[in-house]
Amino acid sequence: TKKPKSPELNIEFSPQIQSFVTHTHKFSLEQKKGNIGVLLTVDKNASDGWRENSYFDSISLFTKLDLDFNKFGKTELSANLFNSGSGIPGPNITPIDQWDNKKELKASSPKAKKEIKNNYLKMKHTLPQFGLHFMGYITDELLDYSNPDGFGTDKKSINKSNQFGAEIQYQPLPWLTIGTVFHEDRINQEYPESTKDNF
């Protein structure tokens, strides 16, 4: 990521098309006016993949707000949202000498798919004249895998995790920093289909 520097409004858009029907689009907007800076970026990626059930589709949004309160310090607020879905074709078991532009494209797990979500929110505040620094954050992550043709834990799995954290630092002298850190992880794993298969 980059900090907003220009007092003018800058907007960029970059579309790309590549092999295997792959589309990549990037959009960014940034502006700094007075004591306020804004940055927004959006990335979109999609591809059919070269094998059956090897598609990929994702979108990512990042935004940052910089606030300068002069003698009351500086605050930075940032957030990121990421979401992706993809097919899981499984291993290619066709020997190379039997490739015919069809056999090697066949998926061994044609219905398997995976969804990923990764979001976070973070805030920083500094008071340089007092040597004080504060940071707090929260994250939310999800990994959801499903394969109707699978068995037990390979049929459906859901992994969720959350992180919470805060940090305070005080630097009374150039060679002395005092601080405290708090961090908590919460992890949850589920296999909703495993009991149905007596696994």
Buried (B, 14 or more C-beta within 10 A) or exposed (E): EEEBEEEEEEEEEEEEEEEEEBBBBBBBBBBBEEEEBBBBBBBBBBBBBEBBBBBBBBBBBBBBBBBBEEEEBBBBBBBBBBBBBBBBBBEBEBEEEEEEEEEBBBBBBBEBBBBBBBBBBBBBBBBEEEBBBBBBBBBBBBBBBBBEEBEBBBBBBBBBBBBEBBBBBBBEEEEEEEEEEEEEEEEEEEBEBBEEEEE
